[in-house]
Amino acid sequence: MIAFTAALAAALGAPLSYECLRAQSPIQVDGNINDPAWRNAPWTSDFIDIKGDSKPRPKYRTRVKMLWDDHYLYIAAELEEPDVKATLTQRDSVIFKDNDFEVFLKPLPATKSYYEFEINALNTGWDLFLPKPYSEDGKADNSWDIEGLKTAIGVQGTLNNPRDKDQGWTVEMAIPLTAFASRQQVPQPTAGTSWRINFSRVQWTAGKKKEDNWVWSPQGVVNMHVPQRWGFLHFSGKSR
């Protein structure tokens, strides 16, 4: 397994990284990611298959941008989708049973623990804490909630209407930097702080029980719970 992991890592290359600029002012979380507050934030590269570039490119474009201030990590995602749909309305449902957008966040990179948040186009979320990966007998803690979380969805088309063609949907969220306090003491980030982060999009093929997994930083395997393959989030002191 060690040799396979080393070979896989070599084939994939280094995990991606993102310089997260400071927000020039607090962001209104309303699902509109074209407002001026986001203008200076760079986009990530487009998502690819979870296994990497050896697999076909995703059918639909997905990308993310981020900002931060003294209170929040802000995330905006753009998901191209010709038929935006969702069914789950109960918080902490297994959201990936719908098409979804997922955030994996490791604010203490030296530890085994990390956090996960999933959301669908109905703005239904699922947040959980992992003290260690499932492969190391980790058990998901679904009782963890992101206190003070702000989320909003924008649909560029009509939700749950297959008779027309949509452009896609957007996700906007503000994760409080204090959200982890009920599980761990996470120092307030400053310019130069680095966390690990990754993003996933689960996309189900219409009429089939088949899912695609598209991600920002490739995992090499169909498993998001390999934190060493996540990207690096670098908090910057710059705002442009």
C-alpha positions in Angstrom: 0.0 0.0 0.0 2.9 2.4 0.8 4.5 1.8 -2.6 1.2 2.2 -4.4 0.5 5.4 -2.6 3.9 6.8 -3.4 3.5 5.9 -7.1 0.0 7.3 -7.2 1.2 10.6 -5.6 4.1 10.8 -8.1 1.7 10.3 -11.0 -0.7 12.9 -9.8 1.9 15.5 -8.9 1.7 17.9 -5.9 -1.7 18.9 -4.6 -3.0 22.2 -5.9 -2.9 25.4 -3.9 -4.9 28.6 -3.7 -4.0 32.1 -2.5 -7.0 33.3 -0.5 -7.2 37.1 -0.6 -8.8 39.3 2.1 -12.3 40.5 1.5 -12.3 44.3 1.1 -15.7 44.4 3.0 -18.1 41.9 4.5 -19.9 39.8 1.8 -23.6 39.6 1.6 -24.4 35.9 1.2 -27.3 35.8 -1.2 -26.3 33.4 -4.0 -25.2 36.2 -6.3 -21.5 35.6 -6.9 -21.2 38.3 -9.6 -21.5 41.2 -7.2 -18.5 43.5 -6.8 -17.3 41.9 -3.5 -16.1 38.9 -5.5 -14.5 40.8 -8.3 -10.8 40.5 -7.2 -11.0 36.9 -6.0 -9.4 34.5 -8.5 -11.1 31.4 -9.7 -9.6 28.0 -9.1 -8.8 25.8 -12.0 -11.8 23.9 -13.4 -12.7 20.7 -11.6 -11.5 17.4 -13.1 -12.3 13.7 -12.5 -11.6 12.6 -8.9 -9.0 10.1 -10.3 -7.1 12.8 -12.2 -6.4 13.8 -15.8 -6.2 10.2 -16.9 -10.0 10.2 -16.9 -12.2 12.1 -19.3 -12.9 15.8 -18.6 -16.1 16.5 -16.8 -19.2 17.2 -18.9 -20.0 20.4 -17.0 -17.7 23.1 -15.7 -17.2 23.6 -11.9 -15.0 26.2 -10.3 -14.6 28.0 -7.0 -13.3 31.2 -5.5 -12.6 32.2 -1.9 -12.0 35.2 0.3 -11.5 35.7 4.0 -11.7 38.3 6.8 -11.4 38.3 10.5 -14.7 36.5 10.9 -15.4 34.2 7.9 -14.0 32.1 5.2 -16.1 32.9 2.2 -16.6 30.4 -0.6 -18.3 30.9 -4.0 -18.9 28.0 -6.4 -20.2 28.0 -10.0 -21.7 24.8 -11.3 -22.7 24.5 -14.9 -25.8 22.3 -15.2 -28.5 22.0 -17.9 -31.1 20.5 -15.5 -30.8 21.9 -12.0 -32.6 19.6 -9.6 -32.7 18.6 -5.9 -35.1 16.7 -3.6 -33.6 16.6 -0.1 -35.0 19.2 2.3 -34.0 17.8 5.7 -30.8 19.1 7.3 -28.1 16.4 7.7 -29.6 14.2 5.1 -27.1 12.3 3.0 -26.9 15.1 0.5 -24.8 13.4 -2.1 -27.9 11.3 -3.0 -28.7 14.5 -4.9 -26.4 16.3 -7.2 -24.3 18.4 -4.7 -21.3 20.5 -3.9 -19.0 19.5 -1.1 -16.3 21.2 1.0 -13.6 19.3 2.9 -11.7 21.4 5.3 -8.7 20.7 7.5 -7.8 23.8 9.6 -5.3 21.8 11.7 -3.1 20.2 9.0 -0.9 18.3 11.4 -3.8 16.4 12.9 -5.9 13.6 11.5 -9.1 15.4 12.0 -11.1 17.3 9.4 -14.6 18.7 8.6 -17.0 18.2 5.7 -20.0 20.2 4.4 -22.3 19.2 1.6 -25.1 21.3 0.0 -27.7 20.8 -2.7 -29.6 23.2 -5.0 -32.4 23.5 -2.4 -29.9 25.0 0.1 -30.1 21.9 2.3 -26.8 21.2 4.1 -25.0 18.4 5.9 -22.1 19.1 8.2 -20.0 16.6 10.0 -16.7 16.2 11.8 -14.2 13.4 11.3 -11.7 12.8 14.1 -9.7 10.7 11.6 -10.3 9.2 8.1 -12.7 6.3 7.6 -9.8 4.2 6.5 -8.4 4.5 10.0 -11.7 3.5 11.6 -12.8 7.1 11.9 -16.5 7.7 12.8 -18.4 10.6 11.4 -19.8 13.0 14.1 -23.1 14.2 12.6 -23.9 16.2 15.7 -21.4 18.9 14.8 -23.1 21.9 13.3 -21.4 25.0 11.8 -22.8 27.6 14.2 -23.3 30.9 12.4 -23.0 29.4 8.9 -24.5 31.4 6.1 -25.4 29.8 2.8 -27.4 30.8 -0.3 -28.1 29.3 -3.7 -28.6 31.0 -7.0 -30.3 29.0 -9.8 -29.6 30.2 -13.4 -32.8 28.6 -14.8 -35.6 26.9 -13.1 -35.2 24.3 -10.3 -36.7 20.9 -10.9 -38.1 21.6 -14.3 -36.6 19.2 -16.9 -38.7 20.8 -19.7 -36.3 23.7 -20.1 -32.5 24.1 -20.3 -30.7 25.7 -17.4 -27.3 27.4 -17.2 -26.5 26.1 -13.8 -26.4 27.0 -10.1 -24.2 28.9 -7.8 -23.3 28.4 -4.1 -22.3 31.1 -1.8 -21.3 30.5 1.9 -19.6 32.1 4.8 -18.0 29.7 7.3 -17.3 31.3 10.7 -13.7 31.0 11.7 -15.1 30.1 15.2 -17.1 27.2 13.8 -14.7 24.5 15.0 -14.5 25.6 18.7 -17.0 22.9 19.9 -14.6 20.2 18.7 -11.1 21.7 18.5 -9.2 24.9 19.3 -8.3 26.3 15.9 -6.1 29.4 16.0 -7.4 32.5 14.2 -5.8 32.5 10.8 -3.4 35.3 9.9 -1.6 36.2 6.7 0.7 33.2 6.0 -1.5 30.6 7.7 -2.2 27.5 5.6 -5.0 25.0 5.8 -5.8 21.9 3.7 -9.0 22.1 1.6 -10.7 20.3 -1.3 -14.0 20.5 -3.1 -16.1 17.8 -4.7 -19.1 17.8 -7.0 -21.3 14.6 -7.1 -23.2 14.5 -10.4 -25.8 11.7 -11.1 -26.4 10.5 -14.6 -30.1 11.0 -15.5 -32.0 7.8 -15.4 -29.1 5.7 -14.2 -27.7 4.9 -10.8 -24.3 6.2 -11.7 -22.4 9.1 -10.2 -19.5 11.2 -11.4 -17.1 12.7 -8.9 -15.5 15.9 -10.0 -13.0 17.7 -7.8 -10.6 20.6 -7.6 -7.4 18.8 -6.4 -7.4 15.2 -7.7 -7.5 12.4 -5.2 -6.2 9.6 -7.5 -8.9 7.2 -6.1 -12.7 7.5 -5.8 -12.4 8.6 -2.2 -12.5 12.2 -0.8 -11.3 11.0 2.6 -7.6 11.0 1.7 -6.7 14.4 3.2 -3.0 14.2 2.1 -4.3 14.7 -1.5 -6.3 17.8 -0.7 -5.2 21.2 -1.9 -3.5 24.0 0.2 -5.4 27.1 1.2 -3.0 29.9 1.8 -4.4 32.9 3.7 -3.0 36.1 2.1 -2.7 39.6 3.6 -3.4 41.1 0.2 -6.8 42.1 -1.0 -6.0 42.3 -4.8 
